[in-house]
């Protein structure tokens, strides 16, 4: 018996290219009439997030991509950002006046069997350290607005997909990073959400024959989850089957207990 209805029907059609050496997603966008920031705005979930932010009334969307992006909507400000490039991240900061939501949607995935350290280092550089670097860079703006960080950490953060273990490892680490930031930044008034995305119809899942959610429906669910104050957002039919298991499970209980311990110690230190 499995909680993942539909995965038993997974069929992989090879060969399929999941990603080139650096297929990252980095983007910034504005929400609630102000400014947002997120990842890879030119396709897939990234593009859908830009469209959804605008639909919900964002006055300014900072859309970061590795390659120059042309957008006809005057509310979209393109930013050329590779999340592994510190200089580009710093340059992007100078273009952003204020920020309400930072959406880290960066991702690179390749087939590997962990026999080559390079694949693991590449995944960690983009998926973990890219997310960390962008978050730290934009944190002063988010602290000032006391707003929101959203990190896209797919379901593989819970369990590794055997043909993309480096990607799975990096996303598990990113999920832990997200949980840690959630506790550490709470006292600064910054909210941190994790998005546990299931199979979505993007280039990363091309060749996987399994029911997939549309990027548009995932984007809507992400914004709905943020508005509803959900710490962990399950934005598609497959991932939503995990909600009860996750929210009532030992890992989530431990996360809250650890957070309470940290907050208690801070309270004693202040006293």
C-alpha positions as CSV (number, residue, x, y, z in Angstrom):
1,X,0.0,0.0,0.0
2,X,1.4,3.4,-1.0
3,X,0.3,6.9,-0.2
4,X,1.4,8.0,-3.6
5,X,-1.5,7.2,-5.8
6,X,-0.3,7.0,-9.4
7,X,3.4,6.4,-9.0
8,X,3.0,2.7,-9.5
9,X,2.1,3.6,-13.1
10,X,5.4,5.5,-13.7
11,X,7.1,4.6,-16.9
12,X,10.3,6.2,-18.1
13,X,11.0,6.7,-21.8
14,X,14.7,6.9,-22.5
15,X,16.7,8.7,-23.7
16,X,15.6,11.9,-22.2
17,X,17.6,15.0,-21.3
18,X,16.7,16.4,-17.9
19,X,19.1,19.3,-17.9
20,X,22.2,20.7,-19.4
21,X,25.2,21.5,-17.3
22,X,23.5,24.5,-15.8
23,X,19.8,24.6,-16.4
24,X,18.8,26.9,-13.6
25,X,15.7,28.8,-12.7
26,X,16.1,32.2,-11.1
27,X,13.5,34.9,-10.9
28,X,12.0,37.7,-8.9
29,X,8.4,39.0,-8.9
30,X,6.1,41.4,-7.1
31,X,2.9,40.5,-5.3
32,X,0.2,42.2,-3.3
33,X,0.7,45.3,-5.4
34,X,4.4,45.5,-4.5
35,X,7.4,43.4,-5.4
36,X,8.2,39.7,-5.6
37,X,11.3,37.7,-6.5
38,X,11.5,34.2,-7.9
39,X,13.3,31.7,-10.3
40,X,13.5,31.0,-14.0
41,X,10.7,33.2,-15.4
42,X,10.9,32.1,-19.0
43,X,9.2,28.7,-18.9
44,X,7.5,26.0,-16.8
45,X,6.6,26.8,-13.2
46,X,8.7,29.9,-13.3
47,X,6.8,31.5,-16.1
48,X,3.5,30.4,-14.6
49,X,4.4,32.1,-11.3
50,X,5.1,35.4,-13.1
51,X,1.7,35.2,-14.9
52,X,-0.1,34.3,-11.7
53,X,1.6,37.1,-9.7
54,X,0.5,39.6,-12.3
55,X,-3.0,38.1,-12.3
56,X,-3.2,38.7,-8.6
57,X,-2.3,42.3,-8.9
58,X,1.5,42.5,-8.6
59,X,2.7,46.0,-9.6
60,X,6.2,44.8,-10.2
61,X,7.7,41.4,-11.0
62,X,11.4,41.0,-11.1
63,X,12.0,38.0,-13.4
64,X,15.4,36.5,-13.2
65,X,16.8,34.1,-15.9
66,X,20.2,33.0,-16.9
67,X,19.6,34.3,-20.5
68,X,18.2,37.7,-21.3
69,X,14.4,37.7,-21.1
70,X,12.0,39.9,-23.2
71,X,8.6,40.5,-21.7
72,X,5.9,42.7,-23.2
73,X,4.3,43.4,-19.8
74,X,5.6,46.7,-18.4
75,X,5.2,45.3,-14.9
76,X,7.9,42.7,-15.5
77,X,11.5,43.7,-14.9
78,X,13.9,41.1,-16.4
79,X,17.1,40.3,-14.5
80,X,19.9,38.2,-15.8
81,X,20.9,36.0,-12.9
82,X,22.7,32.7,-12.6
83,X,22.3,31.5,-9.0
84,X,25.8,30.2,-9.0
85,X,27.2,33.6,-10.0
86,X,27.7,35.9,-6.9
87,X,28.4,39.0,-9.1
88,X,25.2,38.6,-11.0
89,X,23.2,38.1,-7.8
90,X,24.7,41.3,-6.4
91,X,24.0,43.2,-9.6
92,X,20.4,42.0,-9.4
93,X,20.0,43.4,-5.8
94,X,20.8,46.8,-7.1
95,X,17.8,46.6,-9.5
96,X,15.3,45.7,-6.9
97,X,13.8,48.6,-4.9
98,X,11.6,46.6,-2.5
99,X,10.5,43.0,-2.1
100,X,7.5,41.2,-0.7
101,X,8.0,37.6,-1.9
102,X,11.2,35.8,-2.9
103,X,10.5,32.6,-4.8
104,X,13.5,30.3,-5.2
105,X,12.6,28.0,-8.0
106,X,16.1,27.3,-9.2
107,X,16.8,23.7,-10.3
108,X,19.1,21.5,-12.2
109,X,18.6,17.8,-12.6
110,X,20.6,15.1,-14.5
111,X,20.6,11.4,-14.7
112,X,23.4,10.0,-12.5
113,X,24.3,7.0,-10.3
114,X,26.5,8.9,-7.8
115,X,29.6,7.4,-9.4
116,X,30.7,10.9,-10.5
117,X,31.2,13.5,-7.8
118,X,30.7,16.2,-10.4
119,X,27.0,15.5,-10.7
120,X,26.5,15.9,-7.0
121,X,28.6,19.1,-6.8
122,X,26.6,20.6,-9.7
123,X,23.3,19.8,-8.1
124,X,24.4,21.2,-4.7
125,X,25.8,24.3,-6.3
126,X,22.5,25.2,-8.0
127,X,19.8,23.7,-5.9
128,X,21.2,24.2,-2.4
129,X,23.8,26.9,-2.5
130,X,22.1,28.8,-5.2
131,X,18.9,29.0,-3.0
132,X,21.0,29.9,0.0
133,X,23.0,32.6,-1.8
134,X,19.9,34.3,-3.4
135,X,18.1,34.2,0.0
136,X,20.9,35.7,1.9
137,X,21.4,38.4,-0.7
138,X,17.8,39.5,-0.7
139,X,17.2,39.0,3.1
140,X,17.7,42.7,4.0
141,X,14.9,43.6,1.7
142,X,12.6,40.9,3.0
143,X,13.5,41.8,6.6
144,X,12.5,45.4,5.9
145,X,9.2,44.4,4.4
146,X,8.7,41.5,6.9
147,X,7.4,39.3,4.2
148,X,7.9,36.0,2.5
149,X,10.4,33.4,1.1
150,X,9.1,30.5,-0.9
151,X,11.4,27.6,-1.8
152,X,10.4,25.0,-4.4
153,X,11.7,21.6,-3.0
154,X,9.9,18.8,-4.8
155,X,8.6,15.6,-3.3
156,X,12.1,14.0,-3.8
157,X,13.1,15.9,-0.7
158,X,11.2,13.2,1.2
159,X,12.7,10.2,-0.7
160,X,15.3,9.9,-3.5
161,X,14.3,9.1,-7.0
162,X,16.8,6.4,-7.9
163,X,17.8,7.7,-11.4
164,X,18.4,11.3,-10.2
165,X,20.0,10.8,-6.7
166,X,22.2,13.9,-6.9
167,X,19.1,16.1,-7.5
168,X,17.2,14.3,-4.7
169,X,20.1,14.8,-2.3
170,X,20.3,18.5,-3.1
171,X,16.6,19.0,-2.7
172,X,16.5,17.2,0.6
173,X,19.2,19.5,1.8
174,X,17.3,22.5,0.5
175,X,14.2,21.4,2.4
176,X,16.3,21.2,5.6
177,X,17.6,24.7,4.8
178,X,14.1,25.9,4.4
179,X,12.9,24.5,7.7
180,X,16.0,26.0,9.4
181,X,15.4,29.4,7.9
182,X,11.7,29.2,8.9
183,X,12.7,29.1,12.6
184,X,15.7,31.4,12.4
185,X,13.9,34.2,10.5
186,X,10.6,34.1,12.4
187,X,11.9,36.6,14.9
188,X,12.7,39.0,12.1
189,X,9.1,38.7,10.8
190,X,10.0,36.8,7.7
191,X,7.8,33.8,6.8
192,X,9.4,30.8,5.0
193,X,7.4,28.3,3.0
194,X,8.4,25.0,1.3
195,X,6.7,23.8,-1.8
196,X,6.7,20.0,-2.1
197,X,5.9,19.8,-5.8
198,X,4.9,16.5,-7.5
199,X,5.2,15.7,-11.2
200,X,4.6,18.8,-13.2
201,X,4.4,19.1,-17.0
202,X,7.8,20.8,-17.6
203,X,11.0,20.1,-19.5
204,X,12.4,18.4,-16.4
205,X,9.7,15.7,-16.5
206,X,9.8,15.1,-20.3
207,X,10.0,11.4,-20.9
208,X,8.2,10.4,-17.7
209,X,4.9,8.8,-18.5
210,X,2.9,9.7,-15.4
211,X,0.0,12.0,-14.7
212,X,1.4,15.5,-14.4
213,X,0.0,18.8,-13.0
214,X,0.1,21.9,-15.2
215,X,2.5,24.6,-14.3
216,X,-0.4,27.0,-14.1
217,X,-2.3,25.0,-11.5
218,X,0.9,24.6,-9.5
219,X,1.5,28.3,-9.5
220,X,-2.1,29.0,-8.4
221,X,-1.7,26.5,-5.5
222,X,1.6,28.0,-4.4
223,X,0.1,31.5,-4.1
224,X,-3.0,30.1,-2.4
225,X,-0.8,28.3,0.1
226,X,1.1,31.4,0.9
227,X,-2.1,33.4,1.4
228,X,-3.4,30.6,3.6
229,X,-0.3,30.6,5.8
230,X,0.7,27.0,5.0
231,X,4.3,26.3,6.0
232,X,4.5,23.4,3.6
233,X,2.6,23.7,0.4
234,X,1.5,20.6,-1.6
235,X,0.4,22.1,-4.9
236,X,-0.8,19.2,-7.1
237,X,-3.0,16.1,-7.0
238,X,-0.1,13.7,-6.3
239,X,1.7,15.7,-3.6
240,X,-1.5,16.6,-1.8
241,X,-1.9,12.9,-0.9
242,X,1.0,13.4,1.5
243,X,-0.6,16.2,3.5
244,X,-2.1,14.2,6.3
245,X,0.9,11.9,6.5
246,X,3.3,14.8,6.7
247,X,1.5,17.2,9.0
248,X,0.8,14.5,11.5
249,X,4.1,12.8,11.2
250,X,7.1,12.7,13.5
251,X,9.3,14.9,11.3
252,X,6.9,17.8,11.4
253,X,6.4,17.3,15.2
254,X,10.2,17.4,15.7
255,X,10.5,20.5,13.6
256,X,8.0,22.3,15.8
257,X,9.5,21.0,19.0
258,X,13.0,22.1,17.9
259,X,11.7,25.6,16.9
260,X,9.9,25.9,20.3
261,X,13.2,25.0,22.1
262,X,15.1,27.7,20.1
263,X,12.4,30.3,20.8
264,X,12.4,29.4,24.5
265,X,16.2,29.8,24.7
266,X,15.9,33.2,23.0
267,X,13.3,34.3,25.5
268,X,15.5,33.4,28.4
269,X,18.4,35.2,26.8
270,X,16.3,38.4,26.5
271,X,15.1,38.1,30.0
